[in-house]
Amino acid sequence: MSIKVVEWSTGYLGRMAVEAIEARPELELVGVFVSDPAKVGVDAGRLAGMDRDLGVVATDDRAALLALSPDVVVYTAETETRFMGAIEDFTEFLRAGIDVVASGPVLLQYPHGTLPEEMIDALAAAGRDGGATLHVNGIDPGFANDVLPLVMTSLSRRIDLIRVGEIADYSVYHQGETMRRLFGFGRTMDTLPPLLRPGMLAAGWGSVVRQLAAALEVTLDEPLIERHERLPADRDLSLLACEVPAGTQAALRFEVVGQVDGEDRIVLEHVTRTAVDQAPDWPRPDHGDGCYRIEIQGEPTMRVEFTHHAEHGDHNESGMLVTAMRLVNAVEAVVAADPGLVYAKDLPMITGRGLMKR
């Protein structure tokens, strides 16, 4: 019996999700939500760029989609600037008995210690009341810094330190608002970007640190530690998303650290450059221009670098693709999970079953 799926939004990530839902043998796409009036009435296959019809037309009628009684909503709508709107959506779906697999808000990847417990409890209660489950995940925060490191710890006899994170070239990253306003690239060095205000890094990535700690049954010191370092551009740079004049912020390195008795134990790190020759003393990938790196110090000491690229070599496109695939490929496991909130540490192994075709 197939799992009936509604895809919620057809932005860059949502279009990939539509095609992925169509590819999975156990999933049946029954509806697509769009917010752009120009997309209403357009077949989902055309919206996904598949050059064929899937027989499912997009709509902005929420009630009509819920009336389809889908088993699950794959939710790829933008959430970081409409956090409470997303919470309201999730609550409505859960109370209607519809499971939700979502790419954000990233705080919900593992919200304990970041969000008020009463807000978490309300979402979990909505799921229990409706008999439905919510799972939020992606690639970062997500698979690269929760599932992958936890799998590696199964090889450990002793764990002294876990360091996970991203080393990336953002010169071809296409999110201008994120690059300039949130990260501060291209802005003066005396302007502190919102991302680096006290508590913001822990709010965005602390869920990674806390989920790893919970999975390993480690009690962390509170609050989490935030560290950052910024470097200016030594020349004018023209990026895909914005301009970076000489002297303005061009590179950023930050850490969110979970300590035990004042000693670093779990570290989430991001190393972000906008030119390959910047910050030569900062960590670099062993190969290529970007990676997710997992390092476990202990017995034994281990390191893995995870890289990806699309068919035509674009790592930005493949970054979106792996995020969409993690969501869609997790649907079956989330549907089978107990009602409430389910986290990556609690899900069974998720594979690409059925995707190896002739």
ABEGO torsion letter per residue (X at the ends): XBBBBBBBEABAAAAAAAAAAAABAABBBABBBBABAAABGBBAAAAAGAGBBAGBBBBABAAAAAAAGBABBBBABBAAABAAAAAAAAAAAAAAGBBBBBAOBAAAABABGABBAAAAAAAAAAAAAAGBBBBBBBAOBEAAAAAAAAAAAAABABBABBBBEBBBBAAABABAAAAAAAAGBGBBAABBBAAABBGAAAAAAAAAAAAAAAAAGBBBBOBBBBBBBBBBBABBBBBAABBBBBGBBABBBBBBBBBBGGBBABBBBBBBBABAABGAABBBBABEABBBBBBBBEOBBBBBBBBBBBAAGBAAAAAAAAAAAAAAAAAAAAAABBBEBBBAAABBBBBABGABBX
